[in-house]
C-alpha cells in the first residue's frame, strides 16, 4: 500500500509492506502525530492502539528510511539512521525515495495518509 507522509508541511511518499502489522497500521490512517527524537537515529510516537504482530519475526535491524513499529512500547518509528537488531522491532515499510531520509531528523509534526 502506498502512503504519503507530510512532514512539517512537505510530502514524502512511502510504501507499506504486506505484513499483518502494516495492514493493521493502514487501518489507523489518516493520522496526525507529534514525533520525538530518540537516540539521534529515529523519530518515535505512540500510536492510538497497539498493532497486531502475528506472523512476523521477533525483531529486526532497521535501515535508514524504514518505517517501523516498536511493539513493546506500541510506537511508530521512522528511522533516519541504521539501527542494530533489537527484539520487538517490526518493519512496516520504507520511504519511496531515500533522498527524503534527510528530512526526518528535523521533523516535529507528521501526517500520514493512504494514497488511493
N, C-alpha and C positions, 0 to 999 in steps of 0.2 A: 504494500500500500504506500502510495506517495503522500507525504505530508509537507506542510510548509511551516517553518519556524519563523516568527517575526521577532527579531532581537533588537530592542531599542528602536523600533520603527522600521527596520530593514529586513526584507525577506531572505530566507535561506531554505532551499529545497533539501529534503531528506527522504529516505525510503525505509519503511519498517520491514523487517523480515517476516517469514511465515510462521513464526513460533506462537504457541498459545499465549505467552505473556504479551507479545506485541499486538496480537488481536485484542486481548483484554484492554491494553493501553488505548488502542484505537477507539474503543467504545467510550472512553472518557472525553474524547475530543468534541468540541474545541475546549481548550484550556488557556487561561492566562495566569501566569505564575511569576513570583518574585524569586529569583535564584540567588544563591550564595556561593562564594568561592570556597573550595575545600582543597587544602594542601597544594595550592597553586598548580593544579593539574586538571581540575574538573569543577563544573558548576552543579550544585545539588538543590533539590527542592522536594518537599513532601508532596506526595500525590493525595488526592481526596480519599482514596481507598487503596488497599493492597491489591496487587495483581496476582493472578494465578501463575504458579511456577511449575506446573505439571509438564513433564516431558522435556525438561531442559537440563543441561549439565549442572552440577553443584556449584560451579564457579567458572570464571573466565579471566582472560588477560586483555582488557580493552585497549584499543589503539586510538590515537587522536582522531576525532571525527565520529567516533561511535556514540550512539545513544544507548544508555543502559538503564537497568533497574537494579538497585541495591536492595535485595529482598529483606535482609534483617531490619532495615530501617524504613522500608516502604517508600524509597526515594527514587525519583527520576534523576539520572546523571548524564550530563553532557561532558564528554572527555575532550580536552584540548591538548593533552599530553598522553603518551602511552603510560599505562599503569600496569604493574606486575599482577600476576594471577592472584585472585582472592576468592575464597568461598563466598557465595551469596550474590555474585555479580552475574547478571543475565543481560546479554546483548539484545537490544530491541531493534536496532537499525543503524544506519550510517548517513552522514551528510552526503548529498549528491556530488558536491564539489569540495575537494579537500582545501581549496583556496579560502573557503569560508571559515576554516578552523580558527584562523587568526582573529575572528570577531568574537569568539567565545569568551576569552579572558576578561573582557570589559563588560560583558552582558550583566544586566541587573533585572530587566523585565523581559519575559518571554511569553509569546502567544503561539500556540500550536493548533493548526487546523488540518483537517483532511483535505486533500486535493481531489476533486471529483472530475 
